Amino acid sequence: SNQGRRGHPFGDHRRVVEGIAYRYRTGIPWRDLPREQFGPWQTVWKRHRRYAADGTWDRVLTQVLAEADAAGMIDWA
């Protein structure tokens, strides 16, 4: 049971991550994220803040760089 738990369970992670990427790509304020496409802006913002605080983004970047380097896609010069 979810007794004693607050808030909503994590919804569609991909939709939230795409909302974060969209926001950074466009430079719009969080409040202007299209709700129909990404859900409530508050959810997207809170998840981004949580991922930044707990090191998730650092781990993602490390993995992406490792894969790109292994594929010879990075010129370290």
C-alpha positions as CSV (number, residue, x, y, z in Angstrom):
1,S,0.0,0.0,0.0
2,N,1.0,3.6,-0.5
3,Q,0.0,4.6,3.0
4,G,2.0,7.5,4.3
5,R,3.4,8.4,0.8
6,R,3.0,11.9,-0.5
7,G,2.9,13.3,-4.0
8,H,2.6,11.4,-7.3
9,P,4.6,8.4,-8.4
10,F,7.1,9.1,-11.2
11,G,5.1,9.3,-14.4
12,D,6.5,8.9,-17.8
13,H,10.2,9.5,-17.3
14,R,10.9,9.9,-21.0
15,R,8.2,12.7,-21.3
16,V,9.8,14.5,-18.4
17,V,13.3,14.2,-19.7
18,E,12.2,15.4,-23.1
19,G,10.5,18.3,-21.4
20,I,13.8,19.2,-19.7
21,A,15.7,18.9,-23.0
22,Y,13.1,21.0,-24.8
23,R,13.3,23.7,-22.2
24,Y,17.1,23.9,-22.5
25,R,17.0,23.7,-26.3
26,T,14.5,26.6,-26.6
27,G,15.6,28.7,-23.7
28,I,12.0,29.3,-22.6
29,P,11.0,29.8,-19.0
30,W,9.9,26.6,-17.2
31,R,6.4,28.0,-16.9
32,D,6.1,28.1,-20.7
33,L,6.7,24.4,-21.3
34,P,3.8,23.0,-23.4
35,R,1.6,21.2,-20.8
36,E,-0.1,19.0,-23.4
37,Q,3.3,17.6,-24.5
38,F,5.3,17.4,-21.3
39,G,2.7,17.6,-18.4
40,P,2.8,20.2,-15.6
41,W,5.9,22.4,-15.8
42,Q,6.3,22.0,-12.0
43,T,6.8,18.3,-12.4
44,V,9.5,18.7,-15.1
45,W,11.3,21.4,-13.1
46,K,11.2,19.4,-9.8
47,R,12.6,16.3,-11.6
48,H,15.4,18.3,-13.2
49,R,16.3,19.8,-9.8
50,R,16.3,16.4,-8.2
51,Y,18.4,14.9,-10.9
52,A,20.9,17.8,-10.6
53,A,21.1,17.4,-6.8
54,D,21.5,13.6,-6.7
55,G,24.1,13.3,-9.4
56,T,21.9,11.7,-12.1
57,W,22.9,14.3,-14.8
58,D,26.6,13.7,-14.0
59,R,26.2,10.0,-14.4
60,V,24.3,10.5,-17.7
61,L,27.0,12.7,-19.1
62,T,29.7,10.3,-18.1
63,Q,28.0,7.4,-19.8
64,V,27.3,9.4,-23.0
65,L,30.9,10.6,-23.2
66,A,32.2,7.1,-22.6
67,E,30.0,5.7,-25.4
68,A,30.9,8.5,-27.8
69,D,34.6,8.1,-27.0
70,A,34.4,4.3,-27.6
71,A,32.8,5.0,-30.9
72,G,35.6,7.4,-31.9
73,M,33.2,10.4,-32.0
74,I,35.2,12.7,-29.7
75,D,38.3,14.6,-30.7
76,W,40.1,15.2,-27.4
77,A,42.5,17.6,-29.1
